[in-house]
């Protein structure tokens, strides 16, 4: 892999435009009745035609067999090594609710839970309380005062919330309080290693839990909170600086908008539909050299186990593809962050179809890829491409990379 | 990647012979009129026939999207990681003019330039002076005396030259004097980091520039010099020691001869034509176990944007291939260091066709590769092979590698 600082040295700013379309959870799995995947089932004339005129392959965010979360999968697509540059669960929780995470923030995922009178956890999810109740309890927790830090408590949904400690000198080298099993008492937050910042952060987190327990002691079933996934604002090189790109992000879901902001992209405003997203692309076309366009429905339908709905989501994207092509991007890449087969109802490790279109592709040709799906793309010239190698490939095709070495 | 020291441990010296043919800038791009690349257009009966009886694939020197310079691309083909083992521009400049770079040398690329009376650079290339004038000015600069080092100033061509400071204890942790833009004053050479050797080297370089400016002050337009790409003799393990090979290099252009010498190969003497190069191979056949045969015209014709001339250069190589095969090498590899599509008139990132022939190949077979070109080789069994993995593959096929581990 080429280190980011080398990519930074090679990158040059030019007016050519790159569009990276991420169809979340794109890859699927065959329906046993037909033997065809969601992509193979969907009627996608525009994608199939484009695949025949492009270079195809499959992306793999982490490694064979590894099902990536959305955080590492997107970071890989943005050119980062997802093992070196990980973003902790606490940060992703905060980003997922649209919280603007800053450099002094220490974030944790919080679950409401139930403990009995002996102090043993009887339900790690407090009976999956309603989001409405969650909001009411969060209001109580917002009265907690901690020395030297500003505190944010934010409802996610159901029993899930995010806690953000904001202040200088915090550390995320901290253990979880969630023992991951019922029938055990909650754990104390412990510093990992002998670091004063971690010790102080652990004390703050434990003090938060103490005050929360006092405030919630008469609630049922949500009379306790569990904290896990402590994570500071990641110190990662900005995508926009590494590749010297003015970059705009088009995404409906907060987490993807947050991830894009984290790496330096401008988050563009638009409505909630895919049509709205494409309209935003059209509207902002002149202002950016790179666009990240994220489409969520291919993933949510897969997570729901709804094969037909995922097929329909894919077809919905196919219908807007001509509008993207009409903008004549110099380089267009279409792929997913990971697979979400309807049959698995979850993220999977299967490599994800990829298409790269530019005037500088040597097209795979008629005997190669005859459509845009898991099996056709295997025959493409890009092979199974580590997702983190995609950005340099797009930069090369956009003629935005200088020669490496003389 | 297998580290070089492990390859060294596994390598055994045997009489079997490997020939690595590098057709510089081999890979191309389709002519829009025909849809065929230079290789697909060329009539290459011998290469096509050999491809069908070999293992084929594509080599990639650095990573997807990265267009390599000749230095890193050749080092990769010789088995080095081109990110770890880079060779600086100053060294390549010196090698390119046939200067025998030694272990005590600090090399820099020098440009003649024009500065005005305020000391501002008005032309970084001094109006691209003639090579003849360059030679005359270089004679003047050779009178410069510096304490404790021997100085060499060597014409490249036009406004370009190389400066070599020879002496113990020099460092190349130095910044350039070329501000890369006109309208600015030249920069001082500064040491990078707090290192006495770098400080002394910076002083020597700055003193050279001062004396040069004094000697050139009445010249127009070349009244100044700019230095960049300071590079010491690279401290890399010798190819010949790593692989325990007696290796001969056959190349017309000085830079490739210099690179081969740098890694420990004997540079063989011959005339300027491809026929002469093959005659040298025949003449030295008994004396070496490894031959690096470099053919430049596939690159120069691509850089010239001359599709037809590149086709002819490929056909010229095809015509001599039977003579190479007649020597019955145990392993023959044919590839390029990088692509140089005529349409781009420069190095590109596209992977380069590769063929490996030996009695220990399982041939790709009739349903695989039907010719030697960019698209046919994609269907070969070697896939897209990182160029630095080629040498171990050739050593394996030559039965020159012991088993790894018991």
Interface residues (C-beta under 8 A of the other chain):
Chain A: X1 X2 X3 X6 X10 X360 X362 X364 X365 X368 X381 X382 X383 X385 X389 X390 X391 X392 X393 X394 X395 X396 X397 X401 X402 X403 X404 X405 X406
Chain B: X29 X30 X37 X62 X63 X64 X65 X66 X67 X68 X69 X70 X71 X72 X73 X82 X83 X86 X87 X88 X89 X92 X93 X229 X344 X346 X347 X348 X349 X350 X374 X375 X378 X383 X384
